[in-house]
């Protein structure tokens, strides 16, 4: 009953205070209470503030830790994004080159990514790509990239496929020389240049000549016109039947990333259209040498420093003054020289 009575009195005082506004009858009592209880409130607040601050600090420290963790995560993601952007730009360039090759040869291709390198099926030079039978890939399809011939598909799974690279010793492809159309067969030699046996032993081949694929029957395993490589050495001992040349592949087999599988062959042989244009040879600079004649050209200095003209003048000059010792010495020297020449003759 006492609690109910106190609550009723409290509500009554609150009602009177609100209705009275600034002239509330309890305003004086409130001021008196504030005067008495104010110091007590300040003391209690001073004692409680460190505890409250500590609690707030602990609470805020958790939030700050979360913010720092979030910032660190964002920073890591940004760094990864920057690194991946560099790689993505490189891959975009590779893809652009490959699409340009496919467009020049009118090849229908499916892009793929190299996901593994190794002896997956017993071959020494193979890669695994991330597309397979479910993507329309079949055995004996040509594989290329933005530089040229990569290899051929040998094993196909539902989601992956194995590609035998063109530099494998078990790899052989028919080739055709640019412009001359000389035919041959290229065989891989690992990290060495491809060995190409030309069918014409008398074929004229020089360093820098380029080769493309000749093509296979029904375009399997090779479509025509795919760039193979460039001649780096010609075997001088060419036989009557065949001739061996060595070709550096256009493709870097140790850094494959984006490749394309030819799923649709061109309607016509692209011949040499897929080869990049040859770089123009830089002109040899011409060196011009300008010689300025010396003022003493045509004159010879005498023994005493006097200049005597090298003309065919008589040695004994009757007009020379007899009293000039230099002239006499010069005449005697010339006479002696002439005499020695006559004796030698």
C-alpha positions in Angstrom: 0.0 0.0 0.0 2.9 2.4 0.8 4.4 1.7 -2.6 1.1 2.4 -4.4 0.7 5.6 -2.4 4.2 6.9 -3.2 3.6 6.2 -6.9 0.3 8.0 -6.8 2.0 11.0 -5.2 4.8 11.0 -7.8 2.3 11.0 -10.7 0.4 13.9 -9.0 3.5 15.9 -8.6 4.6 15.3 -12.2 1.2 16.4 -13.4 1.2 19.6 -11.3 4.8 20.3 -12.4 4.0 19.9 -16.1 0.8 22.0 -16.0 2.5 24.7 -13.9 5.3 25.3 -16.5 7.9 27.9 -15.4 5.6 28.9 -12.4 5.3 25.4 -11.1 4.7 25.2 -7.4 7.3 22.5 -7.0 10.0 24.5 -8.8 11.4 25.7 -5.5 11.5 22.2 -4.1 13.3 21.0 -7.2 15.9 23.8 -6.9 16.5 22.9 -3.2 16.9 19.3 -4.1 19.3 20.2 -6.9 21.4 22.3 -4.4 21.5 19.5 -1.9 22.0 16.6 -4.3 24.2 18.3 -6.9 27.5 17.7 -5.1 26.5 14.2 -4.4 25.7 13.6 -8.1 29.1 15.1 -9.2 31.0 12.9 -6.7 29.2 9.8 -7.9 29.8 10.8 -11.5 33.5 11.3 -10.8 33.7 7.9 -9.2 31.7 6.2 -12.0 33.3 7.9 -15.0 36.5 5.8 -15.1 34.5 2.7 -15.0 32.2 3.9 -17.7 35.1 5.1 -19.8 36.8 1.8 -19.4 33.7 0.0 -20.5 33.3 2.4 -23.4 37.0 2.0 -24.3 36.6 -1.8 -24.3 33.5 -1.5 -26.5 35.1 0.9 -28.8 38.3 -1.1 -29.0 36.4 -4.0 -30.4 34.8 -1.7 -33.0 38.2 -0.3 -33.8 39.7 -3.8 -34.1 36.9 -4.7 -36.5 37.5 -1.5 -38.5 41.3 -2.2 -38.7 40.6 -5.8 -39.7 38.2 -4.6 -42.4 40.7 -2.1 -43.7 43.5 -4.7 -43.8 41.2 -7.0 -45.7 40.3 -4.2 -48.2 44.0 -3.4 -48.6 44.8 -7.1 -49.3 42.0 -7.3 -51.8 43.2 -4.1 -53.5 46.8 -5.5 -53.8 45.4 -8.7 -55.2 43.3 -6.8 -57.6 46.2 -4.7 -58.8 48.3 -7.8 -59.3 45.5 -9.6 -61.1 44.9 -6.5 -63.2 48.4 -6.7 -64.6 47.9 -10.4 -65.3 44.5 -9.7 -66.8 45.9 -7.1 -69.1 48.6 -9.6 -70.3 45.9 -12.2 -70.9 43.7 -9.7 -72.7 46.7 -9.0 -75.1 47.2 -12.7 -75.6 43.5 -13.1 -76.4 43.5 -10.2 -78.8 46.4 -11.7 -80.7 44.8 -15.1 -80.8 41.5 -13.6 -82.1 43.5 -11.7 -84.8 45.1 -15.0 -85.9 41.7 -16.8 -86.0 40.2 -13.9 -87.9 43.0 -13.8 -90.5 42.7 -17.6 -91.1 38.9 -17.8 -90.7 39.3 -20.4 -88.0 36.4 -21.1 -85.7 38.0 -21.5 -82.2 37.1 -22.1 -78.6 39.2 -20.3 -76.1 40.8 -22.3 -73.2 43.1 -21.8 -70.3 46.2 -24.0 -69.6 45.6 -25.4 -66.2 48.5 -27.9 -66.0 51.8 -28.7 -67.6 53.4 -32.2 -67.5 53.5 -35.7 -68.7 49.8 -36.3 -68.2 49.5 -39.1 -70.8 53.0 -40.4 -71.0 54.2 -37.6 -73.3 57.1 -35.4 -72.3 55.7 -32.1 -73.6 52.0 -31.8 -72.9 49.5 -29.3 -71.3 46.0 -29.7 -69.9 43.3 -27.2 -70.9 40.1 -26.5 -69.1 37.6 -27.5 -71.8 36.6 -31.0 -72.9 34.0 -33.1 -74.6 31.2 -31.2 -73.0 32.4 -28.1 -74.8 32.6 -29.8 -78.2 36.3 -30.7 -78.1 37.4 -33.9 -79.9 40.6 -35.7 -80.4 43.0 -34.5 -83.2 41.9 -30.9 -83.2 44.5 -28.2 -83.9 45.5 -25.9 -81.0 46.9 -22.5 -81.6 47.5 -19.2 -79.8 48.3 -15.6 -80.8 51.8 -16.6 -82.0 51.1 -19.8 -84.0 50.8 -23.5 -83.7 50.7 -24.9 -80.2 49.9 -28.6 -80.8 47.0 -31.0 -81.2 44.5 -32.5 -78.9 45.3 -36.1 -78.0 43.1 -37.0 -75.0 39.6 -35.6 -74.2 37.7 -35.8 -70.9 34.3 -34.4 -70.0 35.8 -31.1 -68.8 39.5 -31.1 -69.7 41.7 -32.2 -72.6 45.4 -33.0 -73.1 47.3 -31.2 -75.8 50.5 -32.6 -77.3 52.9 -29.7 -77.9 54.6 -29.1 -81.3 58.0 -29.4 -79.7 57.5 -32.9 -78.5 59.7 -35.6 -80.2 56.6 -37.6 -81.0 55.0 -34.6 -82.8 55.1 -34.3 -86.6 53.3 -31.8 -88.8 53.3 -31.2 -92.5 54.7 -27.7 -93.4 54.8 -25.4 -96.4 57.4 -22.7 -97.0 56.2 -19.2 -97.4 56.1 -18.0 -101.1 58.1 -21.0 -102.5 55.5 -23.6 -101.3 58.2 -26.2 -100.6 56.7 -29.0 -98.6 58.2 -30.8 -95.6 57.6 -32.5 -92.3 58.5 -30.8 -89.0 59.4 -32.9 -85.9 59.8 -31.6 -82.3 63.1 -31.7 -80.5 62.2 -30.5 -77.0 63.8 -27.2 -76.2 65.8 -27.2 -79.5 64.5 -25.9 -82.8 62.2 -28.0 -84.9 63.8 -30.3 -87.4 62.2 -30.0 -90.8 62.8 -32.5 -93.7 62.1 -30.8 -97.0 60.9 -33.1 -99.7 63.0 -31.2 -102.3 66.7 -31.7 -101.6 67.6 -28.9 -103.9 65.2 -26.4 -102.4 66.6 -22.9 -102.0 66.1 -22.0 -98.3 67.8 -19.2 -96.3 67.8 -18.1 -92.8 64.7 -16.1 -91.9 62.3 -18.0 -94.2 59.0 -18.9 -92.5 56.7 -21.9 -92.5 53.0 -22.6 -92.0 51.1 -25.8 -91.6 50.2 -27.6 -94.9 47.0 -29.1 -93.5 45.6 -32.6 -93.2 42.9 -34.6 -94.9 39.6 -33.3 -93.6 41.5 -30.8 -91.5 42.4 -33.3 -88.8 44.7 -33.1 -87.0 45.9 -29.9 -88.6 44.2 -27.1 -90.4 46.2 -25.2 -93.1 47.9 -21.9 -92.8 48.8 -21.8 -89.1 52.3 -20.2 -88.5 54.9 -22.8 -87.4 58.2 -21.0 -87.1 61.2 -19.3 -88.8 64.3 -20.9 -90.3 67.4 -20.4 -88.1 69.8 -22.9 -89.7 70.1 -24.8 -93.0 71.9 -28.1 -93.2 74.6 -27.5 -95.9 74.8 -31.2 -96.7 71.5 -31.4 -98.6 70.8 -34.7 -100.3 69.2 -35.4 -103.6 66.0 -36.5 -102.1 65.5 -34.4 -98.9 67.1 -31.4 -97.1 67.1 -30.7 -93.4 66.5 -27.3 -92.0 66.0 -26.1 -88.4 63.1 -23.9 -87.4 62.6 -21.8 -84.3 58.9 -22.1 -83.3 56.9 -18.9 -83.0 55.2 -20.2 -79.8 57.0 -20.1 -76.4 56.0 -23.5 -75.0 57.2 -22.8 -71.5 54.8 -19.8 -71.0 51.5 -20.9 -72.4 48.4 -19.5 -70.8 45.5 -18.7 -73.3 45.0 -21.0 -76.2 42.4 -21.7 -78.8 41.1 -25.1 -80.1 40.1 -25.0 -83.8 36.6 -26.4 -83.8 35.8 -25.2 -87.4 38.2 -25.3 -90.2 38.4 -22.5 -92.8 36.5 -22.9 -96.1 39.6 -22.0 -98.1 43.3 -22.4 -97.4 44.5 -19.1 -95.9 48.0 -19.7 -97.4 50.3 -17.1 -95.9 47.6 -14.7 -94.7 48.0 -15.6 -91.0 51.7 -14.9 -90.9 52.6 -11.4 -89.5 54.0 -8.9 -91.9 57.8 -9.1 -92.1 59.6 -6.2 -90.3 61.1 -3.7 -92.7 64.9 -3.8 -92.9 66.5 -0.6 -91.5 68.6 1.2 -94.1 72.3 1.1 -93.6 73.6 4.6 -92.7 76.0 6.1 -95.3 79.2 7.6 -93.9 80.6 10.6 -95.8 84.2 11.6 -95.2 85.3 15.1 -96.1 89.1 15.8 -96.3 90.3 19.4 -96.1 93.6 19.9 -98.0 96.6 21.1 -96.0 98.1 24.5 -97.0 101.5 22.9 -97.5 100.2 20.4 -100.1 102.4 20.4 -103.2 105.4 21.8 -101.2 108.3 20.0 -99.5 110.3 21.5 -96.6 114.0 21.8 -97.2 116.7 21.0 -94.7 117.0 24.6 -93.6 113.3 25.1 -93.3 113.0 26.8 -96.8 110.0 25.6 -98.9 111.1 24.3 -102.3 108.4 23.6 -105.0 108.1 20.0 -106.0 107.9 20.8 -109.6 110.0 19.2 -112.3 112.4 22.2 -112.4 116.0 21.8 -113.4 118.3 21.0 -110.6 121.0 23.4 -111.6 119.1 26.7 -111.9 121.3 29.2 -113.6 119.2 32.1 -112.4 119.7 31.2 -108.7 121.8 33.7 -106.9 125.3 32.3 -106.4 125.7 34.1 -103.1 122.7 32.4 -101.4 124.0 29.5 -99.3 120.6 28.0 -98.8 119.9 27.9 -102.5 123.3 26.4 -103.1 122.7 23.8 -100.5 119.3 22.9 -101.9 120.8 22.7 -105.4 123.6 20.5 -104.3 121.3 18.2 -102.4 119.0 17.9 -105.4 121.9 17.3 -107.7 123.2 14.6 -105.4 119.8 12.9 -105.2 119.5 13.0 -109.0 122.9 11.5 -109.4 122.1 8.7 -107.0 118.9 8.0 -109.0 120.9 7.8 -112.2 123.5 5.4 -110.7 120.6 3.2 -109.5 119.1 3.1 -112.9 
